[in-house]
Amino acid sequence: MKKYASLFFLTMFIIGTDTFLISPLLTTLSSLYHIDTSISGWMVSAYAIGYALFALVSGPISDGRDRKKVMVYGLLAFTISTFLCGFANSFTLMLLFRFLAGISASFVTPQVWASIPVVVDKKHIVQVMGYATAGLSVSQMAGVPIGGYLAGISWRAPFITISAASLVLLLLINFYMPKLEIGTGHSKVTVKVIGDSSFGHIISVADTKGHV
Protein backbone atom coordinates (compact mmCIF):
# COMPACT_ATOMS: atom_id res chain seq x y z
CA MET A 1 0.00 0.00 0.00
CA LYS A 2 2.79 2.43 0.93
CA LYS A 3 4.53 1.80 -2.38
CA TYR A 4 1.48 2.81 -4.41
CA ALA A 5 0.65 5.69 -2.08
CA SER A 6 4.13 7.11 -2.64
CA LEU A 7 3.96 6.67 -6.42
CA PHE A 8 0.56 8.33 -6.68
CA PHE A 9 1.58 11.15 -4.33
CA LEU A 10 4.67 11.86 -6.44
CA THR A 11 2.70 11.68 -9.67
CA MET A 12 0.16 14.25 -8.55
CA PHE A 13 2.88 16.39 -6.97
CA ILE A 14 4.96 16.57 -10.16
CA ILE A 15 1.96 17.17 -12.43
CA GLY A 16 0.65 19.85 -10.07
CA THR A 17 4.03 21.52 -9.57
CA ASP A 18 4.45 21.98 -13.30
CA THR A 19 1.22 23.99 -13.33
CA PHE A 20 2.64 26.69 -11.05
CA LEU A 21 6.32 26.31 -11.88
CA ILE A 22 6.44 28.99 -14.55
CA SER A 23 4.84 31.82 -12.55
CA PRO A 24 8.12 33.14 -11.05
CA LEU A 25 9.67 33.08 -14.52
CA LEU A 26 7.17 35.34 -16.26
CA THR A 27 9.19 38.54 -15.90
CA THR A 28 12.40 36.86 -17.02
CA LEU A 29 10.74 35.14 -19.97
CA SER A 30 8.93 38.32 -20.99
CA SER A 31 12.30 40.01 -21.31
CA LEU A 32 13.83 37.00 -23.04
CA TYR A 33 11.07 36.76 -25.63
CA HIS A 34 10.61 40.54 -25.93
CA ILE A 35 6.91 40.38 -25.16
CA ASP A 36 4.67 42.56 -23.04
CA THR A 37 4.12 41.29 -19.52
CA SER A 38 0.37 41.55 -20.10
CA ILE A 39 0.47 38.50 -22.37
CA SER A 40 3.13 36.54 -20.48
CA GLY A 41 0.40 34.88 -18.43
CA TRP A 42 -0.48 32.81 -21.49
CA MET A 43 2.55 30.67 -20.68
CA VAL A 44 0.68 29.59 -17.55
CA SER A 45 -2.68 29.38 -19.29
CA ALA A 46 -1.39 27.26 -22.18
CA TYR A 47 -0.73 24.36 -19.80
CA ALA A 48 -4.14 24.69 -18.15
CA ILE A 49 -5.92 24.97 -21.50
CA GLY A 50 -4.21 21.87 -22.87
CA TYR A 51 -5.16 19.97 -19.73
CA ALA A 52 -8.76 21.19 -19.68
CA LEU A 53 -9.42 20.50 -23.36
CA PHE A 54 -8.37 16.87 -23.11
CA ALA A 55 -9.29 16.11 -19.48
CA LEU A 56 -12.85 15.03 -20.23
CA VAL A 57 -11.85 12.68 -23.05
CA SER A 58 -8.57 11.23 -21.80
CA GLY A 59 -10.29 9.09 -19.17
CA PRO A 60 -12.86 7.46 -21.47
CA ILE A 61 -10.20 6.99 -24.16
CA SER A 62 -8.11 5.09 -21.62
CA ASP A 63 -10.94 2.75 -20.63
CA GLY A 64 -10.30 -0.72 -21.99
CA ARG A 65 -6.56 -0.14 -22.25
CA ASP A 66 -3.67 -0.99 -19.96
CA ARG A 67 -3.72 2.01 -17.65
CA LYS A 68 -0.10 1.47 -16.71
CA LYS A 69 0.92 1.93 -20.35
CA VAL A 70 -1.27 5.01 -20.70
CA MET A 71 0.30 6.48 -17.56
CA VAL A 72 3.84 5.67 -18.71
CA TYR A 73 3.33 7.06 -22.21
CA GLY A 74 1.60 10.12 -20.78
CA LEU A 75 4.53 10.73 -18.42
CA LEU A 76 6.98 10.21 -21.27
CA ALA A 77 5.22 12.86 -23.36
CA PHE A 78 5.03 15.10 -20.29
CA THR A 79 8.76 14.65 -19.65
CA ILE A 80 9.71 15.48 -23.23
CA SER A 81 7.42 18.50 -23.59
CA THR A 82 8.50 19.94 -20.21
CA PHE A 83 12.16 19.41 -21.09
CA LEU A 84 11.63 21.19 -24.42
CA CYS A 85 10.17 24.16 -22.53
CA GLY A 86 13.65 24.67 -21.11
CA PHE A 87 15.00 25.16 -24.62
CA ALA A 88 12.15 27.11 -26.21
CA ASN A 89 13.78 30.04 -28.01
CA SER A 90 10.54 31.85 -28.79
CA PHE A 91 7.27 32.73 -27.11
CA THR A 92 5.35 30.67 -29.67
CA LEU A 93 7.41 27.55 -28.99
CA MET A 94 7.03 27.99 -25.24
CA LEU A 95 3.25 28.20 -25.62
CA LEU A 96 3.28 25.08 -27.81
CA PHE A 97 5.38 23.02 -25.41
CA ARG A 98 3.36 24.17 -22.39
CA PHE A 99 0.16 23.25 -24.22
CA LEU A 100 1.55 19.80 -25.05
CA ALA A 101 2.65 19.33 -21.44
CA GLY A 102 -0.91 20.05 -20.32
CA ILE A 103 -2.33 17.53 -22.79
CA SER A 104 0.17 14.93 -21.60
CA ALA A 105 -0.73 15.56 -17.97
CA SER A 106 -4.41 15.04 -18.75
CA PHE A 107 -3.64 11.46 -19.74
CA VAL A 108 -1.75 10.76 -16.51
CA THR A 109 -3.98 11.91 -13.66
CA PRO A 110 -7.12 9.93 -14.63
CA GLN A 111 -5.01 6.77 -14.52
CA VAL A 112 -4.02 7.56 -10.94
CA TRP A 113 -7.60 7.72 -9.71
CA ALA A 114 -8.71 4.74 -11.78
CA SER A 115 -5.75 2.59 -10.73
CA ILE A 116 -6.10 3.06 -6.99
CA PRO A 117 -9.17 0.79 -6.53
CA VAL A 118 -7.49 -1.86 -8.69
CA VAL A 119 -4.07 -2.11 -7.05
CA VAL A 120 -5.03 -1.23 -3.47
CA ASP A 121 -7.09 -3.28 -1.02
CA LYS A 122 -10.58 -1.89 -0.50
CA LYS A 123 -9.87 -0.93 3.10
CA HIS A 124 -6.98 1.30 1.97
CA ILE A 125 -8.59 2.94 -1.09
CA VAL A 126 -9.69 6.13 0.65
CA GLN A 127 -6.34 6.46 2.41
CA VAL A 128 -4.35 6.14 -0.82
CA MET A 129 -6.67 8.57 -2.60
CA GLY A 130 -5.89 10.94 0.26
CA TYR A 131 -2.19 10.62 -0.48
CA ALA A 132 -2.78 11.40 -4.14
CA THR A 133 -4.89 14.43 -3.25
CA ALA A 134 -2.21 15.55 -0.80
CA GLY A 135 0.36 15.43 -3.60
CA LEU A 136 -1.69 17.91 -5.58
CA SER A 137 -2.32 20.10 -2.53
CA VAL A 138 1.37 20.24 -1.63
CA SER A 139 2.25 21.13 -5.22
CA GLN A 140 -0.08 24.12 -5.07
CA MET A 141 1.88 25.43 -2.10
CA ALA A 142 5.34 24.41 -3.26
CA GLY A 143 5.18 25.01 -7.02
CA VAL A 144 5.89 28.73 -6.96
CA PRO A 145 8.67 28.57 -4.31
CA ILE A 146 10.35 25.70 -6.16
CA GLY A 147 10.12 27.58 -9.44
CA GLY A 148 11.48 30.74 -7.82
CA TYR A 149 14.42 28.93 -6.23
CA LEU A 150 15.39 27.11 -9.42
CA ALA A 151 14.93 30.28 -11.48
CA GLY A 152 17.75 31.76 -9.42
CA ILE A 153 20.03 29.22 -11.08
CA SER A 154 18.67 29.60 -14.60
CA TRP A 155 15.31 30.05 -16.27
CA ARG A 156 15.87 26.62 -17.82
CA ALA A 157 16.48 24.92 -14.47
CA PRO A 158 12.82 24.53 -13.37
CA PHE A 159 11.86 22.76 -16.57
CA ILE A 160 14.91 20.51 -16.64
CA THR A 161 14.44 19.60 -12.97
CA ILE A 162 10.77 18.71 -13.33
CA SER A 163 11.40 16.73 -16.51
CA ALA A 164 14.19 14.81 -14.77
CA ALA A 165 11.93 14.08 -11.79
CA SER A 166 9.19 12.98 -14.17
CA LEU A 167 11.58 10.62 -15.94
CA VAL A 168 12.58 9.01 -12.63
CA LEU A 169 8.90 8.67 -11.70
CA LEU A 170 8.18 7.09 -15.08
CA LEU A 171 10.86 4.45 -14.46
CA LEU A 172 9.55 3.75 -10.96
CA ILE A 173 5.99 3.30 -12.22
CA ASN A 174 7.17 1.08 -15.06
CA PHE A 175 9.09 -1.08 -12.58
CA TYR A 176 6.72 -1.24 -9.61
CA MET A 177 3.23 -0.93 -11.08
CA PRO A 178 1.52 -4.09 -12.36
CA LYS A 179 -0.24 -4.24 -15.70
CA LEU A 180 -3.67 -2.68 -15.37
CA GLU A 181 -5.56 -4.22 -18.24
CA ILE A 182 -9.27 -4.93 -18.03
CA GLY A 183 -9.80 -7.98 -15.88
CA THR A 184 -6.57 -7.65 -13.92
CA GLY A 185 -6.04 -6.52 -10.36
CA HIS A 186 -8.87 -7.01 -7.87
CA SER A 187 -11.46 -8.99 -9.79
CA LYS A 188 -14.35 -7.58 -7.78
CA VAL A 189 -13.65 -4.00 -8.73
CA THR A 190 -14.51 -2.23 -11.94
CA VAL A 191 -13.31 1.31 -12.47
CA LYS A 192 -14.52 3.74 -15.05
CA VAL A 193 -13.19 7.29 -15.35
CA ILE A 194 -16.11 9.52 -16.25
CA GLY A 195 -14.16 12.74 -16.40
CA ASP A 196 -11.27 14.71 -15.07
CA SER A 197 -11.57 18.46 -15.38
CA SER A 198 -9.27 21.08 -13.88
CA PHE A 199 -7.99 18.57 -11.34
CA GLY A 200 -11.55 17.82 -10.30
CA HIS A 201 -11.76 14.06 -10.73
CA ILE A 202 -15.01 12.18 -11.24
CA ILE A 203 -14.72 8.45 -10.90
CA SER A 204 -17.27 5.70 -10.84
CA VAL A 205 -16.25 2.72 -8.76
CA ALA A 206 -18.45 -0.33 -8.51
CA ASP A 207 -17.89 -3.95 -7.62
CA THR A 208 -19.12 -6.82 -9.77
CA LYS A 209 -22.02 -7.44 -7.42
CA GLY A 210 -23.52 -4.09 -8.29
CA HIS A 211 -22.67 -2.20 -5.12
CA VAL A 212 -21.45 1.40 -5.50
Long-range contacts (C-beta under 8 A, 24 or more apart in sequence): 1-120, 1-121, 1-124, 1-127, 1-128, 3-176, 4-115, 4-116, 4-119, 4-120, 4-128, 4-177, 5-127, 5-128, 5-131, 5-132, 6-131, 7-169, 7-172, 7-173, 7-176, 7-177, 8-112, 8-115, 8-116, 8-128, 8-131, 8-132, 8-135, 9-131, 9-132, 9-134, 9-135, 10-135, 10-169, 10-172, 11-71, 11-75, 11-108, 11-109, 11-112, 11-132, 11-135, 11-169, 11-173, 12-109, 12-112, 12-132, 12-133, 12-134, 12-135, 12-136, 12-139, 13-135, 13-136, 13-138, 13-139, 13-142, 14-139, 14-162, 14-165, 14-166, 14-169, 15-78, 15-105, 15-108, 15-109, 15-136, 15-139, 16-135, 16-136, 16-138, 16-139, 16-140, 16-143, 16-199, 17-139, 17-142, 17-143, 17-146, 17-162, 18-47, 18-78, 18-82, 18-101, 18-105, 18-143, 18-162, 19-44, 19-47, 19-48, 19-51, 19-139, 19-143, 20-44, 20-139, 20-140, 20-143, 20-144, 20-147, 21-143, 21-144, 21-146, 21-147, 21-158, 21-159, 21-162, 22-47, 22-85, 22-98, 22-147, 22-158, 23-143, 23-144, 23-147, 24-144, 24-147, 24-148, 24-151, 25-147, 25-151, 25-155, 25-158, 28-151, 28-155, 29-91, 29-94, 29-155, 32-155, 33-90, 33-91, 33-94, 35-91, 42-95, 43-91, 43-94, 43-95, 43-98, 44-98, 46-94, 46-95, 46-96, 46-98, 46-99, 46-102, 47-98, 47-99, 47-101, 47-102, 47-105, 48-102, 48-198, 49-99, 49-102, 50-98, 50-99, 50-100, 50-101, 50-102, 50-103, 50-105, 50-106, 51-102, 51-103, 51-105, 51-106, 51-198, 52-102, 52-106, 52-197, 52-198, 53-103, 53-106, 54-102, 54-103, 54-106, 54-107, 55-106, 55-110, 55-195, 55-196, 55-197, 55-198, 56-195, 56-196, 56-197, 58-106, 58-107, 58-110, 58-196, 59-110, 59-114, 59-193, 59-194, 59-195, 59-196, 60-193, 60-194, 61-107, 62-107, 62-110, 62-111, 62-114, 62-193, 63-192, 63-193, 64-182, 65-181, 66-179, 66-180, 66-181, 67-111, 67-114, 67-115, 67-118, 67-180, 67-181, 68-111, 68-115, 68-173, 68-174, 68-177, 68-178, 68-179, 68-180, 70-107, 70-111, 71-107, 71-108, 71-111, 71-112, 71-115, 71-173, 71-177, 72-170, 72-173, 72-174, 73-107, 74-104, 74-105, 74-106, 74-107, 74-108, 74-111, 75-104, 75-108, 75-166, 75-169, 75-170, 75-173, 76-170, 77-103, 77-104, 77-107, 78-104, 78-105, 78-108, 78-166, 79-163, 79-166, 79-167, 79-170, 80-163, 82-159, 82-162, 82-163, 82-166, 83-159, 83-160, 83-163, 85-159, 86-156, 86-157, 86-158, 86-159, 86-160, 86-163, 87-156, 106-196, 109-196, 109-199, 109-201, 110-193, 110-196, 110-201, 111-180, 113-193, 113-196, 113-201, 113-203, 114-191, 114-192, 114-193, 114-203, 115-177, 115-180, 115-191, 117-186, 117-189, 117-191, 117-205, 118-180, 118-184, 118-185, 118-186, 118-189, 118-191, 119-177, 119-178, 119-180, 119-185, 119-186, 121-186, 122-186, 122-189, 125-205, 136-199
